[in-house]
Amino acid sequence: MSGKRAQKGEVTMEQKKPAVRRVNTAEYVGVLRGLVEEGHEVSMLVSGSSMSPFLIHLRDTIYFRKPDRPLRAGDIVFYQRDNGQYVMHRILRARGEVYDIIGDAQTEIERGVRRDQIFAIITRVRRKGRLIEPGDFWWTFFARVWTKLIPLRPLIAQAYAHFIR
């Protein structure tokens, strides 16, 4: 149909787009959490910008499951705050069963997240359409280098935004 109008009764490409359905994020993550606790690995489209520049809102997908090993600095985890909010951020420091956690786009560290609040570990991501796992360059960069640049993050983001214009 390129170059001509749709005839009566024909469906255009614009009309074939899937319907978008909005759901309550807390309810949706609650369902996924239940699957994780049953031993399943699940995936979810990233919602929110706290993990940029590594993960981008509505572009990238995360895959997660119940942790099967001790958690450590650099791990990306899903947890539930005491107020009920679900959050996916990176562990900055592990002190026994208590963790300091931060989003890749943030400069404020959330201290004192308990192990019982963490229900999943991110095992891989689909970033810009490419599957990335622990050990890959970008995974390692954000886990080891980016976590050391917390005070410089706003300047780096500003410079990056200037250069991509």
N, C-alpha and C positions, 0 to 999 in steps of 0.2 A: 504494500500500500504506500510505499514511499513516493512522494511527489503528487499524490492525488487524494482527494477527499474520500472519507468513508462513505460507502453507499448505504442506503437505508437498510438497517438490520445487521450491518457489519460492526464488529467490535474493534475499536482503535487500541493502540498500545497503551495509551493513557487510561483507558477503561479497564485494562487487564491488571492494573496494579492491585496487589492484595490489600484488603481492608486492614486498617490499623485499629487495634483494640487496646485501649488503655486499661491497665489493671492497677490495683493498689500494690505498690512495691513491697510494703511490709507483709501483706498476705502472700504475695508471690514468693518472696524469699522464705517465708515460713514454710510453704509447701516444699520448696527446694531443700530447705534444711531437714525436713522430715525424710526426704529421699536420701540425703547424705547420711543421716543417722542410721538408715537401713542398710548402708553400705554401697550405695550407688554413687557414681561420678555423674555430675550434672553440669550443664552449661547455662550461661546467661549473658545476654547483651549488656555491656557496661552502661550504667546509668549514673551520671554525675561526673564531675571534673576533678575530684580530689586526687586521682591517680595519674593525671596528665603530668608530663608529656608521654609517659610510658603507655598508658591506656586512655583512649579518647571516647567520650560520651557518644553513644549510639553508633560507634564505628567498630569497636573491638569486642571480642567475646572472651569470657573467662570460663575455664573448666575447673571444677573443684570437687573435693571429696573430703571425707573424714581423715584427719591426720593419722598416719600410721607410724610416726617417728617423733622424737622430741622436736619441738619447734625451736628455730634459731634465727638470729639476726639475718635480715635479707628476705625471709619468707614473706609471701603475701598471704594474708589470712582474712577470713570472714568471721566477724564476731558480732555479738549483740550487746549494746550498751545497757546499763542498768535501767535507763529510761525506755527500753524496748527498741530503740533504733538499730537497724542493721548497718554495718559498715565493713568495707573491704579496704584495708590498708596494709602497709608493710611493717614488719617488726624491725625496730631500730636496735633494741637491746632486749636480751632475755636475762632475767634474774630469777632463776628457779622457775616457779610457776606464775611469775608476774612479768609483764612485758610493757615496754615503752614502744608505742606504735605511732606511725605518721604516714599521711598520704604523700605521694610523690610531688604534689603541687603545693604542699603546705609547709609552713615554717614552725607551727606550734606542735609540740610533741604531746601525745596523750599518754600520760603515765599511769601505771598501775592497772593495766588490763589483766584480768585474771584468766588463767587457763580455762576455767569452767565457762567463760564467756565465748571462747573461741570454738567454733563448731566445724570449721572447714579450712583447708589449705588449698591455695590455687596451685594446680599442677601444671598448667600450660595455658597459653592465651593465643587467640587468633588476632594478631595485630597487623593492620593494613592488609588483611587477607592472608597473611603468612603465619603458619603455626610456629610459636616460639615456646621453648621449654627451658627449665633450669639448665644452665651450662652454655646456652646460646649467648652470643655477644651482648645483645641488648638487655637480656635478663640479668646477666652478670654486671653490666654497667650500672643499671639502676639499683641493684642490690648492694654493690660494693662502693661505687664511686659517687653516685647521686646522693646516697645517704650521708656522705661526708661534706656535702655542699649546702646543707640546710640554710645557713645564713646568707648564702649567695644566690639562692634560688630565684628571688624576685628580680635581681639584676640580670641573671642568665635568661630568664623568661622574657624580660623586656628587650634585651639585646637580640634574642632569637626572633621575636615579633618584628623588630625593626628590620632585620636582614631578610625575612621572607616576604616583606612588602614589595 
